Amino acid sequence: MRVLFVVTSNPFSKDFLTLKMLVKALAPKAEVSVFFSGNGTYYIQRPGLEFFRELGVKFLFCAHSAHQRGILTHPEFFESSSTYNLSKLSTNFDKILVFN
């Protein structure tokens, strides 16, 4: 199963803990990807994301949203993308969960 989480909420909201718990539960059984857009691009700067990387989670983010928020660099395990690309990718997933 392929699962995509789309995150547009602030990285210091209650959604972070929920996302962490869901990914931890799903990663051993599914291919998990997380797409950050809007205020979710602030996750790029949040410490502690190596936890997800160790689980094999794929990270993508909207480069335009990041640029609008002054985020000009990203860790190497984040893939620069776009919301257009998200619309094309969405057909490849069995489940999509959105945190807004």
C-alpha positions in Angstrom: 0.0 0.0 0.0 1.2 3.5 -0.8 0.2 6.3 1.6 0.6 10.1 1.1 0.3 12.7 3.9 -0.2 16.3 2.7 0.8 18.7 5.4 -0.2 22.4 5.2 -0.4 23.1 8.9 2.2 24.8 11.1 5.0 22.4 12.2 4.4 23.2 15.9 0.7 22.4 15.9 -0.7 19.3 17.4 -0.6 17.7 13.9 3.1 16.9 14.3 2.6 14.3 17.0 -0.3 12.7 15.1 1.8 12.6 11.9 4.7 11.0 13.8 2.5 8.3 15.3 0.7 7.5 12.1 3.9 7.3 10.1 5.6 5.1 12.7 2.6 2.7 12.6 2.4 2.7 8.8 6.0 2.7 7.7 6.7 -1.0 8.3 3.7 -2.0 6.3 3.4 0.7 3.6 5.4 3.0 1.4 4.9 6.4 3.0 5.5 9.8 1.5 4.9 13.3 3.0 4.3 16.4 1.0 4.7 19.8 2.7 3.0 22.9 1.3 1.9 26.3 2.5 2.9 26.7 6.2 3.8 23.0 6.2 7.0 24.0 4.5 8.2 25.3 7.8 8.7 21.6 8.7 11.9 21.7 6.6 13.4 23.7 9.5 12.1 21.6 12.3 14.6 19.5 14.2 14.0 15.8 14.8 12.9 14.8 11.3 15.7 12.3 11.0 13.3 9.9 12.8 11.1 9.8 9.7 14.1 9.4 7.4 15.2 6.3 9.3 11.8 4.8 8.6 12.3 5.2 4.9 9.7 8.0 4.5 10.0 10.1 1.3 9.8 13.9 1.9 8.6 16.3 -0.8 7.9 20.0 -0.5 6.4 22.8 -2.6 9.4 24.9 -3.5 7.2 28.0 -4.3 5.6 27.8 -0.8 9.1 27.5 0.8 10.4 30.4 -1.2 7.4 32.6 -0.2 8.3 31.9 3.5 12.0 32.7 3.1 13.1 29.0 3.2 16.0 28.9 0.7 17.8 25.7 1.8 16.6 22.3 2.7 18.1 19.0 4.1 19.3 16.6 1.4 16.5 14.1 2.2 13.8 16.6 1.2 12.9 16.6 -2.5 11.9 20.0 -4.0 8.6 19.7 -5.8 5.4 21.7 -6.6 1.7 21.5 -6.0 1.3 20.7 -9.7 3.6 17.7 -9.2 1.4 16.7 -6.2 -1.7 16.7 -8.4 0.1 14.4 -10.9 1.5 12.1 -8.1 -1.8 11.8 -6.2 -3.0 9.1 -8.6 -0.1 6.8 -7.5 -1.3 6.5 -3.9 -3.9 4.2 -2.3 -4.6 6.6 0.6 -4.1 10.4 1.0 -4.4 12.0 4.4 -4.4 15.8 4.7 -3.3 17.9 7.7 -4.5 21.4 7.4 
